[in-house]
Structures are given as C-alpha cells and as structure tokens.
Amino acid sequence: MTIRPLADRVVIKMVEAEETTKSGIILTAAAKEKPSIAEIVAVGPGGNVDGKEIVMNVKVGDKVLISKYAGTEVKVDGVEYSIVRQSDILAVVE
C-alpha cells in the first residue's frame, strides 16, 4: 500500500535517533529525544489551498527539520510515517 498526500501535505519518515553521544556514551530509550529530522517519502501536488496558491518547495528524498509535535502519525505495512503540511517543515537539511 502507498500513501499519496493531497494538497500541501507531505509524507515523512522519521530518521532514527542517535544511540550514542559524540563522546561515546550509550543512551537508553528513555534518554533519547524524539528526532526532529525526517526524510520525505511523498509530496502532494500543492495547488489552491484555502484561497492561496501553494507551490511545493520540497521533493522526495529531502531531509527536513520539522516542528516537534507536527503532523499526524500513521502506520502502513508496519512502518510509521507522519503526514505534515509543508508549513510545518522548518528547514531542509543539506
């Protein structure tokens, strides 16, 4: 099954959190922060949303920073995705 987002929505998959710190300390599951970096899996067509013309500025494969509690989480074929609006994306990571 595939997910095809509508309007200005984007389907993202969160990047796994680091298991160790830069100094080599191994983190437990409770100590890990929710990652805010995600990879874009699918992009909606944009278009006219709420009376405004929306042009999609991101593409599949981009790594992005998102708001911490943005979007709706869904699980498809055992994989967790989030669906967010393009406006919830804070930056593209290069």
C-alpha positions, 0 to 999 in steps of 0.5 A: 500500500502507498500513501499519496498526500493531497494538497500541501501535505507531505509524507515523512519518515522519521530518521532514527535517533542517535544511540550514542553521544559524540563522546561515546556514551550509550543512551537508553530509550528513555534518554533519547529525544524524539528526532526532529529530522525526517526524510520525505517519502511523498509530496502532494501536488500543492495547488489552491489551498484555502484561497492561496496558491501553494507551490511545493518547495520540497521533493522526495528524498529531502531531509527536513527539520520539522516542528516537534509535535507536527503532523499526524502519525500513521502506520502502513505495512508496519512502518510509521510515517507522519503526514505534515503540511509543508508549513510545518517543515522548518528547514531542509537539511543539506 
